[in-house]
Amino acid sequence: MTTHGQFQLFNLEAEQAVLGALFLRKRALDDLAGKLRPDDFSSSGHSEIWRAALDLHKAGTPVDLVTLTRRLEERKSLASVGGPVYLAELANSPVSAANALHHAEIVAELAMRRDVEERCGEMLASVRDPSVTVEGLVGSSTKALASIVGRVASGEVSSAADVTDEVLHEIEARQTDPNRGRGVSTGFQNLDRIINGLNPSDLIVAAARPGVGKTALALGMALRGAQAGFPALIFSMEMSKEQLFGRLLCSLGGVNTCKLRSALPLSADEMSRLATAAKRLQNAAVFVDDSPALHLMELQAKARRFVRERGVRAIYVDYISLVRSDVHSDRSREQEVSAISAGLKALAKELSIPVVALAQLNRAVEARKSGEPMLSDLRESGAIEQDADIVMFLHNQQFASSGQHADVAPVQILVKKHRHGPCGSASLIYRAPYTSFEDQAPEAWH
């Protein structure tokens, strides 16, 4: 067992005291079950005894010498833990049941110290591995330590009395300041009315078939939110930063994007509008990372840094299927996307900011007469729907029917899942030449 100087990272006496308390007080596990995991015991025998005791507790069976011996026999591990003799020694050990919680805290703390030591060893090994990027190293290290921090902070239970006054105070504050309860603005009033903005800790999925305008919508939301005081970070794995900012310039300046892509001559008026748009864009806190094939841990590490150093309030991922899984395995792509989806949701919750992830739809939507997307059309993983707090689809009826964009066309943003409120449809106008969206008056939509 690992030691540092004279300090040992295990305490067999404390482990024995915890196990001995099980025999002294019938409901000891009510207090201890949530404090310790089987792996927290340094002795494999003690781990197995604790695991058997938890089995009995979950089944509602009292833990005593007879029931525990029988359960260990069923698990074929009685001999490996020391047999009936060792169990009898634990049951008859001179320990105090009143001190069981204190002993459990000792066992848990030493287990966490061993965990930290093991993870630090893994980090040091990664430092010398040239295949691990610095961002990946920071991401994996942060994730490893965060899991330990999370355990230290876990297990806190609040009563109604603890929380009611705080909730009531927040409700009262919102009555005097309606903006207090709103999330990051999308910049589109019709959409904000339905989802109340992009709320902290939420994973918002915006999905459509290729070419419908997912990236244009995300860019519009990011820019408008930044202009309203909510800095945005965009992870673009499909388009370069030059292409994205070129789109934003054309959108702000009202210049046909085809002219930029084709290097066609621009008029003096168009150049003037682009120069004005550039000044507006330079004042907007929009950050773009266009690293291709970004690993999830790298994305998470960069997001943490920009939230901490640049005050980012919203993150956009274009798009979810291009994020790479952290683990090389024989898992299916659907399983990998599920892990990435869960990782993005965990990131939103950890940083308490909204994460907007773009997603593709499968071809089933094209075979549907109406062309209107459904939740089952989400490509590669049903877990995206499960993890998302909001799922919204872009539906352009004219494009769905013909495969061609009109210069100006109505687009519906169909909110099909809304964990915090009702679903609905927001009416926007898509201006294809400028790849930009704008609000459409609700009464104009039929």
Order of alpha helices (4+ residues) and beta strands (2+ residues): beta-beta-alpha-alpha-alpha-alpha-alpha-alpha-alpha-alpha-alpha-beta-alpha-beta-alpha-alpha-alpha-beta-alpha-beta-alpha-beta-alpha-alpha-beta-alpha-beta-beta-beta
